Amino acid sequence: MTVQAFTGGAGCGKTYQLMRSLSAHLETSPLTEGQKVLALTFMHGSRRRLEERLGQLPSLKRRTDCTTIDSFAWRLVRRWKTLAFKLGYENIDPSQYDRVCDAAGDLLHIPEVCGWVAASFPILLVDEAQDLTANRLRLVQGLTMRLQAFVAADEFQCLDEQLRPNPACAWLDQLCPSEELTQPQRTNVEELLNAAAAIRSGMPPTSGTLFKVQLTPKPPLAGAWMSSNLCWYGGGMGCCRFQRHLVKVEDETGGGSWEREGNSAESSSLKQSSW
Amino acid sequence: MRVSNLKIENFRGIRTGFVRFGKHPVFVGDNNTGKTTLIEALTLLLGRERLVRELTEHDFYGSCPQPVDRIKLVATITDFPNDDPEHSSHWFRDGRAVVKWVDEVTGAVHPQRDNQAWRLCCQIAVQARFDHESLAVEMLRYFHDHDDPIDPFAEDSPALVPGKLIQELSFYLVRASRTWDKVFSWGNELFKRTVLAAAAQPAAALLAERDRLRAPEQPIDADPGIEPLIQNLNTELALSFPNAPKVQLRLTGTDSRAVMEAVSAHFATADGFSIPAGRQGSGLLSMQGLLLLLELGRARAAAGGEFLMALEEPEVHLPPSAQQRLVQRVQALSTQTFVTTHSPLVASMADPTSVLILKKHNGELSAEPFLEVSLPATAPNWQRKFFQHSRVDVLSALMQPSLLIPEGRADFQLLRCILKPLMMTAGWVDTMSKPFGIEVGVVPTEDAKVIETHRLLSRLHQRVSCLVDGDGEGLLYVGQLRNAATPPASIVRWNDGAMVEDTVGWILLADEGSAVTKLAELSEVPPASAADVVGYLKAKKMDIIAYELVAEAIATTPACRSRAADLLSGLACACAGSDHTARFVRDVDGVWVFQP
């Protein structure tokens, strides 16, 4: 099946494009009885956001199954246990996350298994694909053999230093001409856009009127600096720089609520990226 | 689709069991071997909610379920179009069954098709537990993924089998007790379903009837007999309520539903009388439900749908010709049928490979096909005769608690001929310590194939005994039987040098004078002694008319009759391995030898 990929920086409208392409696809080939869209993310936080976005599509009407890759993998392995055993995965346990993903990847490369998933889920949606480790990517690759896939990724937002160069982005690059989104949609504040562009191109950002760029000697001190310098609307945008780490907090709405991107399932509120 | 095999654990009288099915299996077996349990298990797995009886503690093996005890049933369903899961994606997809492949030769289920002969299958399971707080049995029906133990009551989400798929299988059950009289009525689910599937609602007629009942030509309440009472009631009512309504008596609730439920089938005879179903004999009553099922099957078959039917004891209430027609009709219309029977006749109608002989030992159920694989063209004549021409006799013998394989056909015929008139003699059975005709089934051995026949039948029956002659050949058979992989339960032989005809001579000797006189028509030269009779019988093997003559002479001669009883009950004791007889005594090798 085909893969449509969307890459681009934060706020450039990847998710928006994802939803638009999905809607267009559903219009030409609607779901039949019992079918759903399978939406996979790496973490629970993005799963919730994606679920919310999909809920807004009237053509879907709750016909989505939003789940993290790991829980999808276990769901698959649990049902195909005998076949997984035959493939060499004995005594597999749901807490062995990587092993479960390995097994699911192997299972999905068997046409019957992939067809079995495709019968329920003709469409696959993957958000934050840059976070996919090699074995999780293999799982997604297996699915794309039978499922029509829509994938969004931003190499720059990858959380894991091990994933450099990023396997998912490399795969998407050689698979299809991905739609590179470059125009940020979340803000039109020039100095903020410039700072973001600088960071993406590997240059140090400079402080603006609305935010400060501050160097701290150690990563943990960035947090301390943040907490002592946080203030409500008006001074609400901060970006601090330290040796090899960047801490970025965006005020998306311009109001008092903080849009936070986490790097583990629920807890972390800050997003780290290599300088 | 059809059921390829069934696994039972802890259900009713079956602790554990595994049965493989062909297209139209017929189950035979002693009472309490699990025929009904098998059908009930299939019903729990494949039946609609309505068909499923509520379970109680007695449905658990041992009747005393502990909190951890579970009834576990697994059915393997196969015969999907083209063996392609994508053709049946409503069965095989996420949330439904996982793809598996069944080897129908062994019944083993595999996760991948490593052999092209294996068929696509899905497995449906049922688990039930007794809840010690609500004192009720909980049951779940789900897709069975693997054989590792799972607890569907604890596990978050077993993939439950949706009602739609159950409906697609269209499994129907006709229980042995089927004498309900209101079958052709809208109160009956089967009737409603059949009307919708095979015809259309007779709406116009029903509405006309409703309107007629609302405004009867001759209202009951207007009859001069009852009218004064109605008048009084109306007057009283008018005094109690302002604008009081008037009393009217109407048949039924006068809505279409009440009319439909009040419908009751009548059967009109040639002489013009129409009698309601409830007043008919049980044969006609039990036929009604079957007729509906046949109609439903016809409609399903015409629409290309599945139709699975379990039929308990089709012989009940029906004459043999109707039994045969019924079973053949049901089999022709259904994707798969499951028939239980106590009738050798019904069993013999089926292909010998689909007749399953059920055995139960210590709660372990096993089912062996009467014939394992269809006889090849090269099959020897005796096998062909045994499984084709003689199968009613063989099946009838298999339904007895003990089975006797005589050395030759003459033994079978003579024993049977002698037994028949004796069984008709009132009170005769009571004279025996062990009633032969009830406890022992004798098979018609062909061509003295006692060794081969034993090998065939020891697979099917737990208590198989053999009866051989007292000559050199008989002793040879004894030797071979003793060395068989499964030696017979008992080896019985006639006394030294003797065969069954000699034993008949011994019976006649009880009152030689009277008995031999009755046999004047046996041969052109009337026999003068028992020895003459024996000589004639040995010279004219399988002369059935002669056998019947001799049997009649024995039955009508009291002394001979009691000797025959002594012999046969002795034979029954030997077959059962019981020493309560002087007629058969065990020799040093454990062989029961006849003692004249």
Interface residues (C-beta under 8 A of the other chain):
Chain A: G34 R78 R79 W80 K81 T82 L83 F85 K86 I110 E112 V113 G115 W116 V117 A119 S120 F121
Chain B: P85 E86 S89 H90 F92 R93 D94 G95 R96 V98 V99 K100 P111 Q112 D145 H146 D147 D148 A159
